[in-house]
Amino acid sequence: MRGVLAGAAIGSLLLTACSATQLPPPQAAGPGAIPLAAFDSCDDLLTHLKTEAAEQVTAWGLGPSGPIMFGVEDQAASDGAETSAGGAGAGDSSVSSTNNQVEGVDEADVVKTNGEVIVTSVSGRIRVVDVATAEVVATIPVPGMAEGGAELLLDDDDLVVLASEWGGWAADGAAPAERTTIHRVDLSDPANPEVVGTTRVEGSYRSARMIDGTVRLVLVSQPPGLVFTHPEDGSLSAEAEALEANRQVVADSTIDDWLPHRQPMDGSGTGGTPELLLDCTAIGRPGDFSGFSTVSVVTLDDDGDAAPTSAAGVLADAGTVYASTDRLIVATSPWWMMWADGADEDGPHTDLHSFDISDAGATTYVASGRVDGWLLNQFSLDSADGITRVATTRTPPSAAEPSSSSLVVLTEDGDELVETGRVDGLGATEQIYAVRYLGPELAAVVTFRQTDPLYLIDTSDPSAPRVTGELKIPGYSAYLHPLGEGRLLGIGQDATDEGQTTGLQASLFDIADTSSPQRIGQVTWEHTSSTAEWDHRAFLLWEDRVYLPAETYDWESDTDGTGKPQIGLVTVDLSDGTLTEGPRIDTAGANDAWAGNVIRVLVIGDDLWAVGHSDLFRFDLETLDGGAVAVL
């Protein structure tokens, strides 16, 4: 990463740790808006946390059911007007990236390539593979890496490894240790990678993005230093004693007990002195109580070190992270509030905090807002030219009222995201299964329960979005990929008229006439599923062919358990506006069929590379001849 990396600053509201400017006081919020409040000092922040905790602490700790609640994990990024085809990598038209949503916004992933090496994070190891020889030339040690492994960002020969660390079992009454380790690695000599910096951070890794060399890392951390007790038996006296003890834990707590820390590590693995990751004045809080967790936005400098140069945050429970080339939005849904006193009577809501990231040297807070309902994933969000679009599913707490979905348009007005228009009533009794923004004036939303309504929504007028067309067909699309020229590709599941899924399907839609979308092509694979249905990074479109990791297994017919699944890739050919099934590639292991399960697909030059859970495969791009070449 040789470009200039941003120092994270949360401009007029959330500020960098080195900034002396304070957040403004909360303002009266308009419809949908929820401005952030300021903390003048660590004493101010600690007073807020203690006051809220004193009201909510129980004999079992904090949270609706006792212990501190843990957030819902998700990921990020969509721009709509700029979508990546999962094709050419930056600067080299013969090298693919894994599938990013937004052109120019690189998403951290378990596989990265610069055309000369492939770096993988599978099987609990970081491997460096030489493309020319297809050999593993190095393993990068990551001490303490958890089973979930790590995600990677690669810019030329500069590798960033973001590893979830196993922090050990928590003490009785304490939250489990959450750790993320940041490693900076120089790959100028791939056979001898040099770890040039390491930093441990308290918090769970959520997502990371790189734009023109600028890395922004999002973490969520529970209060790391609180140790609560619980009743020793079922008596009322034991419960009263535990409650009193936990109240004292809150009363005696310091700011270090509540906020995440960072710790530099030297080359021998020895840790330096931990210090707070964020300055207290760099943390904002929504006007309504939103939990005791901290969402941190951390930035790395381009000096070859792994030490965060700045960090800013918001008190919130967890988040979905969206990033386009000019906006970063952290969406937080306090699910546990549904069961707490004063829960939202209308069901869950989602808070949105938007930041301007168009300047590589700063991250500036823009505005906050709130919408009813919950987000499916990162594709639910889009922001461009001061307008934010968000698709949500609303699940009322009363079973008598059916679920339905909405598309809400918000406009930046000062430090507020103000609702200007909305479309409601999408898919009554259903929920959203896929969203894709097809430029600033059009959105596609899929809902499903028994059939797949594909809605096309005109958003050209932010004050009056409207459904222009609807198509009901069996099954659903879980991932939508724009093809241009009025074509849209859907990857999901076929289903019976009763809503029973039957297997993987690819659908080609003609959406040139937005009032009458049509499915003009369909390919199905019975008893089959694909990673691309729930992880868009597994999808690859290269030239006129789509590659999908796939597993086929007929559980009903394999009554004695002796059958083997088909593991590998299925392909779909797109040419002349048609959709036809292409060849299938088998990667099943000889002894363990599941060992060849493909999770990512890349193109480098004339070769197709498939990364499995434990093996690396290479195939001739034209003939698809080939097989396993390395163990990862």
DOBA-470182 format. One line per field, with one value per residue (C-alpha): residue number from 1; z, x, y. Coordinates in nm, 4 decimals, padded with zeros to 6 digits. Example, Ala and Ser with C-alpha at 12.3 -4.5 7.8 and 13.67 -1.06 7.14 Angstrom:
% residues 2
k <- c(1_2)
w <- c(00.7800_00.7140)
u <- c(01.2300_01.3670)
v <- c(-00.4500_-00.1060)
//
This chain:
% residues 632
k <- c(1_2_3_4_5_6_7_8_9_10_11_12_13_14_15_16_17_18_19_20_21_22_23_24_25_26_27_28_29_30_31_32_33_34_35_36_37_38_39_40_41_42_43_44_45_46_47_48_49_50_51_52_53_54_55_56_57_58_59_60_61_62_63_64_65_66_67_68_69_70_71_72_73_74_75_76_77_78_79_80_81_82_83_84_85_86_87_88_89_90_91_92_93_94_95_96_97_98_99_100_101_102_103_104_105_106_107_108_109_110_111_112_113_114_115_116_117_118_119_120_121_122_123_124_125_126_127_128_129_130_131_132_133_134_135_136_137_138_139_140_141_142_143_144_145_146_147_148_149_150_151_152_153_154_155_156_157_158_159_160_161_162_163_164_165_166_167_168_169_170_171_172_173_174_175_176_177_178_179_180_181_182_183_184_185_186_187_188_189_190_191_192_193_194_195_196_197_198_199_200_201_202_203_204_205_206_207_208_209_210_211_212_213_214_215_216_217_218_219_220_221_222_223_224_225_226_227_228_229_230_231_232_233_234_235_236_237_238_239_240_241_242_243_244_245_246_247_248_249_250_251_252_253_254_255_256_257_258_259_260_261_262_263_264_265_266_267_268_269_270_271_272_273_274_275_276_277_278_279_280_281_282_283_284_285_286_287_288_289_290_291_292_293_294_295_296_297_298_299_300_301_302_303_304_305_306_307_308_309_310_311_312_313_314_315_316_317_318_319_320_321_322_323_324_325_326_327_328_329_330_331_332_333_334_335_336_337_338_339_340_341_342_343_344_345_346_347_348_349_350_351_352_353_354_355_356_357_358_359_360_361_362_363_364_365_366_367_368_369_370_371_372_373_374_375_376_377_378_379_380_381_382_383_384_385_386_387_388_389_390_391_392_393_394_395_396_397_398_399_400_401_402_403_404_405_406_407_408_409_410_411_412_413_414_415_416_417_418_419_420_421_422_423_424_425_426_427_428_429_430_431_432_433_434_435_436_437_438_439_440_441_442_443_444_445_446_447_448_449_450_451_452_453_454_455_456_457_458_459_460_461_462_463_464_465_466_467_468_469_470_471_472_473_474_475_476_477_478_479_480_481_482_483_484_485_486_487_488_489_490_491_492_493_494_495_496_497_498_499_500_501_502_503_504_505_506_507_508_509_510_511_512_513_514_515_516_517_518_519_520_521_522_523_524_525_526_527_528_529_530_531_532_533_534_535_536_537_538_539_540_541_542_543_544_545_546_547_548_549_550_551_552_553_554_555_556_557_558_559_560_561_562_563_564_565_566_567_568_569_570_571_572_573_574_575_576_577_578_579_580_581_582_583_584_585_586_587_588_589_590_591_592_593_594_595_596_597_598_599_600_601_602_603_604_605_606_607_608_609_610_611_612_613_614_615_616_617_618_619_620_621_622_623_624_625_626_627_628_629_630_631_632)
w <- c(00.0000_-00.1250_-00.1485_00.1229_00.3861_00.5722_00.9313_01.0558_01.1732_01.2433_01.1309_01.2815_01.5119_01.5446_01.5662_01.5530_01.8729_01.8226_01.7557_02.0224_01.8679_02.0511_01.9224_01.9196_02.1639_02.0434_01.8372_01.8027_01.5540_01.2573_01.1134_01.0744_01.2054_01.5124_01.5730_01.7823_02.1179_02.2418_02.5239_02.6598_02.8412_02.9695_03.2921_03.0890_02.8981_03.2151_03.3874_03.0947_03.0940_03.4712_03.4761_03.2043_03.3527_03.7027_03.5653_03.3647_03.5647_03.7010_03.9218_03.6094_03.4626_03.1800_02.9039_02.8823_02.9841_03.2188_03.0612_02.8203_02.4863_02.1804_01.8452_01.5153_01.2607_00.9127_00.6308_00.3839_00.0606_-00.2362_-00.4668_-00.7365_-00.9942_-00.9929_-00.9678_-01.0021_-01.2431_-01.0380_-01.3300_-01.4010_-01.1141_-01.0893_-01.3528_-01.5127_-01.7427_-01.7340_-01.3563_-01.1739_-00.8245_-00.6040_-00.6555_-00.5043_-00.5067_-00.6014_-00.8551_-00.6789_-00.3342_-00.2468_00.0137_00.2516_00.1668_00.2331_-00.1084_-00.2770_-00.5806_-00.7557_-01.0576_-00.9380_-00.6106_-00.4611_-00.0857_00.0908_00.4397_00.4674_00.6946_00.9690_00.7759_00.5606_00.2488_-00.0323_-00.3675_-00.6600_-00.9685_-01.2128_-01.0365_-00.8537_-00.5413_-00.1852_-00.1312_00.2172_00.5210_00.7180_01.0923_01.2759_01.6437_01.8177_01.5025_01.5711_01.3714_01.1669_01.0282_00.8808_00.5948_00.3643_00.1717_-00.0872_-00.2754_-00.4964_-00.2487_00.0670_00.2542_00.5493_00.7502_00.9754_01.2041_01.4634_01.7637_02.0137_02.3394_02.5699_02.7950_02.9829_03.3611_03.5255_03.4881_03.2234_02.8540_02.6321_02.5241_02.1809_01.9875_01.6363_01.5278_01.2497_01.0652_00.8006_00.5670_00.2936_00.0021_-00.2186_-00.1771_-00.1785_-00.0570_00.2432_00.3568_00.6221_00.8981_00.9442_01.2154_01.4416_01.6653_01.8841_01.9366_02.1760_01.9611_01.7055_01.3401_01.1278_00.7939_00.6108_00.2889_00.0831_-00.1539_-00.3392_-00.0632_00.2240_00.4692_00.7055_00.9567_01.1541_01.4924_01.7562_02.1196_02.4415_02.7649_02.8194_03.1920_03.3614_03.5625_03.6949_03.9377_03.9367_04.2018_04.3655_04.3943_04.3185_04.6345_04.6439_04.8897_04.6485_04.3694_04.5887_04.6864_04.3223_04.2202_04.4905_04.3907_04.0249_04.1113_04.2940_03.9873_03.7853_04.0565_04.0856_03.7104_03.5296_03.1683_03.0933_03.1846_02.9150_02.6116_02.3779_02.3916_02.1467_02.2077_01.9816_01.9320_01.8496_01.6190_01.8996_01.9852_02.3038_02.3687_02.4629_02.7033_02.6132_02.5648_02.4771_02.1105_02.1015_02.2673_02.4728_02.2724_01.9506_02.0542_01.9837_02.1115_01.9561_02.1308_02.2373_02.4441_02.2051_02.4246_02.5887_02.2901_02.0880_01.7092_01.6120_01.2746_01.2683_01.0101_00.9287_00.8015_00.5034_00.6955_00.6861_01.0436_01.1722_01.4413_01.3965_01.3383_01.4519_01.5525_01.6072_01.7213_01.8261_02.1171_01.9389_01.9581_01.6214_01.2601_00.8905_00.7115_00.3730_00.1686_-00.1688_-00.3067_-00.1109_00.1793_00.4666_00.6605_00.9815_01.0279_01.3778_01.4816_01.8591_01.8417_02.2158_02.2719_02.1440_02.4752_02.7068_02.8970_02.6610_02.3546_02.0189_01.9941_01.6153_01.6107_01.5410_01.3887_01.2251_01.2957_01.0179_01.0736_00.7521_00.6940_00.4045_00.2860_-00.0437_00.1033_00.1439_00.4370_00.6499_00.7484_00.8215_00.9944_00.7788_00.9315_01.1182_01.0659_01.1621_00.9664_01.0832_01.0242_00.9723_00.6874_00.4962_00.4378_00.2844_-00.0408_00.1414_00.1452_-00.1175_-00.0924_-00.3639_-00.4121_-00.0639_-00.1063_00.0893_-00.0084_00.2288_00.1880_00.5091_00.6229_00.9051_01.1366_01.3767_01.7270_01.6889_01.4899_01.3790_01.1598_00.8647_00.7787_00.4776_00.3265_00.2331_00.0381_00.2162_00.0665_00.3022_00.2181_00.3995_00.5727_00.7971_01.0413_00.9841_00.7385_00.6785_00.5178_00.1916_00.0436_00.0760_-00.0802_00.1617_00.1397_-00.0621_-00.0273_00.2450_00.4719_00.3066_00.3687_00.1509_-00.0039_-00.2376_-00.3227_-00.5982_-00.6777_-01.0539_-01.0722_-00.8986_-01.0498_-01.0216_-00.7516_-00.7687_-00.4595_-00.4216_-00.1472_-00.0911_00.1013_-00.1644_-00.4850_-00.5877_-00.6490_-00.8255_-00.7759_-00.9859_-00.8042_-00.9645_-00.7240_-00.9624_-00.7471_-00.3855_-00.2572_-00.4487_-00.5153_-00.6812_-00.7917_-01.1707_-01.2334_-01.0591_-01.1646_-00.9668_-01.0351_-00.8248_-00.6154_-00.5446_-00.6235_-00.3311_-00.5317_-00.8165_-01.0639_-01.3224_-01.6734_-01.8514_-02.1539_-01.9561_-01.8272_-01.4687_-01.3496_-01.0423_-00.8458_-00.5939_-00.5510_-00.7654_-00.5717_-00.6028_-00.6046_-00.2318_-00.1633_-00.1221_-00.2632_-00.5134_-00.6119_-00.7420_-01.0258_-01.2420_-01.3942_-01.6678_-01.6466_-01.9112_-01.7219_-02.0130_-01.9769_-01.6056_-01.6108_-01.7284_-01.6137_-01.7746_-01.7071_-02.0434_-01.9338_-01.6573_-01.5688_-01.2702_-01.0833_-00.8579_-00.4989_-00.5401_-00.3439_-00.3956_-00.1610_-00.3909_-00.2569_00.0758_-00.0032_-00.3151_-00.3127_-00.4333_-00.7600_-01.0676_-01.4053_-01.6544_-02.0110_-02.1047_-01.8420_-01.4806_-01.2353_-00.9220_-00.6439_-00.6077_-00.3989_-00.5184_-00.2814_-00.2909_00.0767_00.0189_-00.2234_-00.0251_00.2419_00.3487_00.3562_00.1045_-00.1730_-00.2422_-00.3230_-00.6404_-00.5391_-00.7626_-00.9997_-01.2196_-01.5042_-01.7024_-02.0448_-02.1390_-02.5046_-02.7492_-02.4690_-02.3855_-02.0773_-02.1191_-01.8884_-01.9295_-01.8317_-01.4745_-01.3011_-01.0432_-00.7469_-00.5066_-00.3066_-00.3647_00.0027_00.1381_-00.1232_00.0863_00.0981_-00.2514_-00.1592_-00.3555_-00.1834_-00.4305_-00.8023_-00.9733_-01.3259_-01.3849_-01.7480_-01.9212_-01.6007_-01.3795_-01.0124_-00.7572_-00.3861_-00.1679_00.2058_00.1912_-00.1744_-00.4583_-00.8123_-01.1501_-01.4817_-01.8361_-01.8937_-02.2428_-02.2019_-01.8225_-01.8007_-01.4764_-01.1106_-00.7657_-00.7598_-00.3934_-00.0396_00.1497)
u <- c(00.0000_00.2134_-00.0622_-00.1567_-00.3723_-00.6373_-00.6177_-00.9656_-01.1325_-01.4964_-01.5356_-01.7998_-01.9298_-01.6972_-01.3417_-00.9956_-00.8207_-00.5803_-00.8454_-00.9326_-01.2667_-01.5674_-01.8859_-02.1860_-02.4702_-02.7671_-03.0262_-03.3970_-03.4358_-03.6681_-03.8462_-03.5984_-03.3082_-03.0998_-02.8063_-02.5101_-02.4275_-02.0849_-01.8555_-01.6402_-01.3974_-01.3388_-01.5140_-01.8191_-01.8196_-01.7690_-02.0554_-02.2849_-02.1882_-02.2207_-02.5575_-02.7015_-02.5467_-02.6756_-03.0292_-02.9859_-02.7519_-02.9092_-02.8046_-02.6526_-02.4797_-02.5815_-02.8336_-03.1924_-03.1096_-02.8235_-02.4753_-02.3568_-02.5213_-02.3111_-02.3697_-02.4972_-02.2171_-02.2456_-02.0426_-02.0406_-02.0472_-02.2591_-02.2693_-02.5093_-02.3997_-02.0542_-02.0618_-01.7753_-01.8207_-01.5931_-01.3573_-01.0398_-00.8196_-00.6898_-00.4314_-00.4303_-00.7088_-00.5822_-00.6177_-00.9489_-01.0264_-01.2719_-01.6142_-01.6387_-01.9632_-01.8145_-01.5468_-01.2522_-01.3545_-01.1580_-01.3169_-01.1074_-01.1342_-00.9759_-00.8022_-00.6039_-00.3772_-00.1550_-00.1058_00.2308_00.1266_-00.1963_-00.2319_-00.4894_-00.6331_-00.7833_-00.7283_-00.6133_-00.2983_-00.1821_-00.0161_00.1725_00.1513_00.3796_00.1572_00.4304_00.5096_00.1775_00.3792_00.3336_00.6494_00.5807_00.3560_00.3036_00.2865_-00.0070_00.0219_-00.3090_-00.5211_-00.8707_-01.0301_-01.2230_-00.8885_-00.8242_-00.9138_-00.6631_-00.6012_-00.3230_-00.1850_00.1091_00.3516_00.1988_-00.0232_-00.2502_-00.3679_-00.6681_-00.6885_-00.9460_-00.7508_-00.8461_-00.8280_-00.8832_-01.1742_-01.3178_-01.3166_-01.6423_-01.8779_-01.6691_-01.7326_-01.5222_-01.1971_-01.2338_-00.9149_-00.8232_-00.4593_-00.3347_-00.0248_00.1597_00.3617_00.6117_00.5830_00.8533_01.0296_00.7322_00.9390_01.0557_00.7656_00.8631_00.6191_00.6975_00.4438_00.1829_-00.0843_-00.3382_-00.6724_-00.9564_-01.2638_-01.4229_-01.3373_-01.6352_-01.5147_-01.2371_-01.2115_-00.9270_-00.9702_-00.6628_-00.4408_-00.6501_-00.7541_-01.0475_-01.1073_-01.4317_-01.4368_-01.7024_-01.5970_-01.7767_-01.6581_-01.3361_-01.2770_-01.6104_-01.6414_-01.9910_-02.1099_-02.4328_-02.6547_-02.4936_-02.8290_-03.1951_-03.2815_-03.4005_-03.1242_-02.8561_-03.0123_-03.0159_-02.6511_-02.5466_-02.7363_-02.5677_-02.2264_-02.2845_-02.3995_-02.0706_-01.8793_-02.0405_-01.9803_-01.6104_-01.5442_-01.2983_-01.2924_-01.0401_-01.3054_-01.5416_-01.3320_-01.1141_-00.7352_-00.4527_-00.1128_00.1947_00.3871_00.7557_00.9177_00.9591_00.5897_00.6375_00.3582_00.4096_00.2017_-00.1717_-00.3380_-00.6886_-00.7721_-00.9900_-00.9819_-01.2976_-01.3847_-01.3657_-01.6694_-02.0276_-02.3543_-02.7011_-02.9665_-03.1357_-02.9495_-02.7890_-02.5932_-02.2524_-02.0526_-01.8208_-01.8070_-01.4582_-01.3375_-00.9600_-00.7154_-00.3611_-00.0889_00.1341_00.4608_00.4884_00.3694_00.0550_-00.0131_-00.3442_-00.2773_-00.6223_-00.9561_-01.3066_-01.6232_-01.9846_-02.1561_-02.3654_-02.4311_-02.3064_-02.3125_-02.3391_-02.0707_-02.1344_-01.8669_-01.8798_-01.6042_-01.7313_-01.9448_-01.9065_-02.2212_-02.2338_-02.5811_-02.6662_-02.9707_-03.0163_-03.2008_-03.1920_-03.3994_-03.6993_-03.6975_-03.5804_-03.7966_-03.9090_-03.8581_-03.9661_-04.3356_-04.3120_-04.0399_-03.6689_-03.5237_-03.1897_-02.9755_-02.7533_-02.4365_-02.2901_-01.9326_-01.7663_-01.4602_-01.4048_-01.0925_-00.8149_-00.6810_-00.9943_-01.3122_-01.5746_-01.9043_-02.1971_-02.5294_-02.7362_-03.0838_-03.3187_-03.5428_-03.7907_-03.6997_-03.3763_-03.1279_-03.0566_-02.6898_-02.4581_-02.6530_-02.9478_-02.7645_-02.6637_-02.5480_-02.4546_-02.4814_-02.6203_-02.9022_-02.9128_-03.1383_-03.2064_-03.4207_-03.5574_-03.7878_-04.0237_-04.1252_-04.3921_-04.3857_-04.7488_-04.8006_-05.1349_-04.9577_-04.7665_-04.4089_-04.3423_-04.0557_-03.9859_-03.7434_-03.6721_-03.4983_-03.3084_-03.1410_-02.8499_-02.9769_-02.7096_-02.6175_-02.9435_-03.0510_-03.4060_-03.6620_-03.7899_-03.9812_-04.0587_-04.2276_-04.4021_-04.5874_-04.3319_-04.3922_-04.6580_-04.5829_-04.2370_-03.8908_-03.6127_-03.3782_-03.1772_-03.1261_-02.9302_-02.9153_-02.8895_-02.7736_-02.9204_-03.2678_-03.3457_-03.3443_-03.4233_-03.5638_-03.6459_-03.8746_-03.9705_-04.1915_-04.3536_-04.2868_-04.0218_-04.1553_-03.8849_-03.9711_-03.8260_-03.8420_-03.7941_-03.5991_-03.5315_-03.7513_-03.6252_-03.9573_-04.1686_-04.0066_-04.2478_-04.2741_-04.2744_-04.2808_-04.3156_-04.2461_-04.3700_-04.1993_-04.1275_-03.8124_-03.5956_-03.2699_-03.0294_-02.7707_-02.8354_-02.5664_-02.6192_-02.5057_-02.5798_-02.8030_-03.1179_-03.0113_-02.9940_-02.8608_-03.0047_-02.8441_-03.0605_-03.2923_-03.5697_-03.8801_-04.2185_-04.5382_-04.5625_-04.2241_-04.0185_-03.6707_-03.5445_-03.1965_-02.9641_-03.0852_-02.9482_-03.2051_-03.1592_-03.3991_-03.4835_-03.5462_-03.5151_-03.8869_-03.9063_-04.2833_-04.2695_-03.9608_-03.9347_-03.7286_-03.5798_-03.3480_-03.3143_-03.0670_-03.1234_-02.9242_-03.1345_-03.0263_-02.7510_-02.6406_-02.3678_-02.1590_-02.2422_-02.5975_-02.4811_-02.1341_-02.1107_-01.7297_-01.7631_-01.9279_-01.7084_-01.8098_-01.5228_-01.5899_-01.9124_-01.9014_-02.0172_-01.8384_-02.0213_-01.8862_-02.1429_-02.2316_-02.4832_-02.6150_-02.9449_-02.9974_-03.3356_-03.2083_-02.8908_-03.0673_-02.7626_-02.5170_-02.2783_-02.3270_-02.0778_-02.1643_-02.0589_-01.8197_-01.6710_-01.7916_-02.0954_-02.0820_-02.3276_-02.2554_-02.3838_-02.3689_-02.6037_-02.8483_-02.8966_-02.8375_-02.7128_-02.5561_-02.1811_-01.9454_-01.9155_-01.5779_-01.5240_-01.2959_-01.4165_-01.1394_-01.0674_-01.0980_-01.3020_-01.5310_-01.5939_-01.2217_-01.2472_-01.5262_-01.4564_-01.4964_-01.3375_-01.2536_-00.9880_-00.8554_-00.4870_-00.3801_-00.4888_-00.5678_-00.8699_-00.7814_-01.0211_-00.9512_-01.0938_-01.1034_-00.7756_-00.6669_-00.5791_-00.6872_-00.5712_-00.7517_-00.6898_-00.9331_-01.0248_-01.0398_-01.0995_-00.8465_-00.6520_-00.6837_-00.5341_-00.1876_-00.1215_-00.2356_-00.3232)
v <- c(00.0000_00.2836_00.5452_00.7896_00.6226_00.8131_00.9154_00.8380_01.1531_01.1870_01.5419_01.7655_01.4920_01.1934_01.3214_01.1734_01.0855_01.3731_01.6362_01.8896_01.9887_01.8483_01.6928_01.9264_01.8715_01.6667_01.8496_01.7887_01.5079_01.5231_01.2188_00.9352_01.1419_01.0565_01.2902_01.1852_01.3402_01.4461_01.3470_01.6293_01.4009_01.0490_01.1483_01.2526_00.9231_00.7169_00.8961_00.8146_00.4471_00.4092_00.5839_00.3611_00.0465_00.1210_00.1202_-00.2015_-00.4216_-00.7405_-01.0284_-01.1863_-00.8807_-00.6489_-00.7164_-00.8422_-01.1992_-01.1233_-01.1220_-00.8562_-00.9229_-00.9934_-00.8251_-00.9620_-01.0011_-00.8716_-00.7137_-00.4221_-00.2180_-00.1231_00.1741_00.0573_00.3098_00.1494_-00.2282_-00.4696_-00.7553_-00.9739_-00.9504_-00.7576_-00.6548_-00.2998_-00.2270_-00.5737_-00.6896_-01.0488_-01.0868_-01.1094_-00.9982_-01.1730_-01.0195_-00.6707_-00.4787_-00.1441_-00.0751_00.0847_-00.0422_-00.3535_-00.5796_-00.7853_-01.1559_-01.4952_-01.4929_-01.2156_-01.2033_-00.9493_-01.1746_-01.3027_-01.4648_-01.5931_-01.5415_-01.7581_-01.7744_-02.1216_-02.4216_-02.1865_-02.0850_-01.7947_-01.9390_-01.7664_-01.9474_-01.8661_-01.8402_-01.9439_-02.2731_-02.3297_-02.4070_-02.2896_-02.0855_-01.9499_-01.9716_-01.6522_-01.7230_-01.5679_-01.6674_-01.7326_-01.7127_-01.8439_-02.1234_-01.8667_-01.7523_-01.4106_-01.1819_-01.0174_-00.6980_-00.6868_-00.3876_-00.4811_-00.6420_-00.4908_-00.7393_-00.6628_-00.9642_-00.9061_-01.2063_-01.3026_-01.4213_-01.6875_-01.4932_-01.7900_-01.8709_-01.5756_-01.5605_-01.6597_-01.3640_-01.1853_-01.1406_-01.3731_-01.2124_-01.0517_-00.9897_-00.8816_-00.8896_-00.6611_-00.7823_-00.5795_-00.8021_-00.7120_-00.9595_-00.8094_-01.1460_-01.3878_-01.6829_-01.4805_-01.2610_-01.0096_-00.9187_-00.5499_-00.4709_-00.6291_-00.4778_-00.6553_-00.4837_-00.5622_-00.6190_-00.8479_-00.7933_-00.6917_-00.5624_-00.3783_-00.1808_-00.0385_00.2545_00.3786_00.2424_00.3757_00.1030_00.1374_-00.1386_-00.1746_-00.3504_-00.4129_-00.4558_-00.5407_-00.3751_-00.5728_-00.5234_-00.5955_-00.9160_-00.9818_-01.2448_-01.4470_-01.6084_-01.9096_-02.0855_-02.0325_-01.8433_-01.4847_-01.3960_-01.5231_-01.3171_-01.0051_-01.0559_-01.0978_-00.7857_-00.5809_-00.7165_-00.6331_-00.2817_-00.2398_-00.3641_-00.0858_00.1752_00.0834_00.0625_00.2872_00.3997_00.1220_-00.1334_-00.0061_00.0868_-00.1251_-00.1151_-00.1739_-00.3326_-00.3135_-00.6375_-00.6682_-00.9236_-01.1770_-01.1661_-00.9648_-00.7181_-00.3571_-00.1517_-00.1568_00.1809_00.2953_00.2475_00.5586_00.8951_00.9511_01.2636_01.0594_00.8531_00.9539_00.8135_00.8168_01.0208_00.6974_00.4400_00.1896_-00.0482_-00.0672_-00.1911_00.0300_00.0284_00.1513_00.2756_00.2258_00.3590_00.2419_00.4724_00.3891_00.3816_00.0039_-00.0337_-00.2046_00.0540_00.2369_00.6039_00.7082_00.5647_00.6936_00.5238_00.5203_00.3473_00.0860_-00.2847_-00.4153_-00.3146_-00.3728_-00.1719_-00.0143_00.1587_00.3253_00.5462_00.8469_00.7205_00.4771_00.3888_00.1914_00.0455_-00.0739_-00.2749_-00.3116_-00.6439_-00.7021_-00.3867_-00.5844_-00.7736_-00.4974_-00.2522_00.0217_-00.1947_-00.0609_-00.1419_-00.1463_-00.4117_-00.3665_-00.0525_00.0253_00.3311_00.4640_00.6703_00.8119_00.9325_01.1110_00.9136_01.0947_01.2595_01.0035_01.2024_01.2161_01.0387_01.3027_01.2426_01.3494_01.2529_00.9938_00.8536_00.5724_00.3368_00.0745_-00.2886_-00.4807_-00.5063_-00.8262_-00.7406_-00.4825_-00.4784_-00.3211_00.0133_00.2651_00.6245_00.8715_01.2476_01.3021_01.0497_00.7241_00.4346_00.1494_-00.1621_-00.3136_-00.5914_-00.5023_-00.7855_-00.6577_-00.8059_-00.9119_-01.2306_-01.0912_-00.8350_-00.9829_-00.8959_-00.6749_-00.4803_-00.1214_00.0919_00.4190_00.7240_00.9553_01.2859_01.4484_01.7630_01.9045_01.6289_01.4414_01.1753_01.2904_01.0642_01.2135_00.9218_00.5527_00.2524_00.0161_-00.3126_-00.5083_-00.8825_-00.9070_-01.2087_-01.2340_-01.0954_-00.9553_-01.2133_-00.9871_-00.6202_-00.4484_-00.0794_-00.0381_00.3202_00.6260_00.5860_00.2148_-00.0528_-00.4247_-00.5987_-00.9700_-01.1006_-01.4636_-01.6999_-01.9168_-01.7257_-01.4756_-01.1267_-00.9273_-00.5609_-00.2805_00.0522_00.3932_00.6161_00.9048_01.1306_01.0962_01.2259_00.9778_00.6383_00.3995_00.0393_00.0336_-00.3410_-00.6759_-01.0335_-01.3362_-01.6671_-01.9772_-01.9675_-01.6679_-01.4916_-01.4504_-01.2552_-01.0102_-00.9075_-00.6306_-00.7193_-00.3922_-00.3346_-00.3981_-00.7405_-00.8680_-01.2043_-01.3735_-01.6585_-01.8425_-02.1386_-02.2798_-02.3829_-02.5474_-02.3438_-02.4220_-02.2617_-02.5822_-02.5186_-02.7759_-02.6647_-02.3963_-02.1774_-01.8993_-01.6625_-01.4051_-01.1112_-00.8552_-00.5305_-00.2875_-00.2221_-00.1482_-00.1780_-00.5384_-00.7343_-01.0786_-01.3872_-01.4810_-01.7594_-02.0169_-02.2908_-02.5214_-02.7851_-03.0093_-03.0737_-02.8143_-02.5103_-02.2513_-02.0390_-01.7470_-01.7525_-01.6081_-01.4716_-01.2554_-01.2820_-01.6432_-01.5295_-01.4786_-01.3388_-01.3562_-01.2532_-01.4400_-01.7127_-01.7247_-01.9573_-02.0714_-02.2948_-02.5739_-02.8789_-03.1371_-03.3991_-03.5842_-03.6502_-03.8183_-04.0835_-04.1571_-04.3605_-04.5642_-04.2730_-04.4290_-04.1784_-03.9008_-03.5407_-03.3632_-03.0886_-02.8221_-02.5530_-02.5129_-02.2651_-02.0573_-01.9158_-01.5714_-01.4770_-01.3077_-01.2362_-01.6039_-01.8151_-02.1709_-02.4265_-02.4589_-02.7410_-02.8624_-02.8881_-03.1619_-03.0925_-03.3650_-03.5291_-03.8976_-03.9920_-03.7027_-03.5514_-03.2424_-03.1597_-03.0143_-02.7749_-02.4538_-02.1190_-01.8727_-01.8562_-01.6427_-01.5890_-01.5169_-01.5053_-01.8256_-02.0138_-02.0547_-02.1007_-02.2474_-02.2206_-02.4958_-02.5437_-02.7347_-02.7570_-02.5225_-02.6144_-02.4849_-02.5357_-02.4254_-02.1419_-02.2611_-02.6395_-02.6533_-02.9370_-02.9501_-03.0385_-02.9940_-02.8370_-02.7514_-02.8201_-02.5040)
//
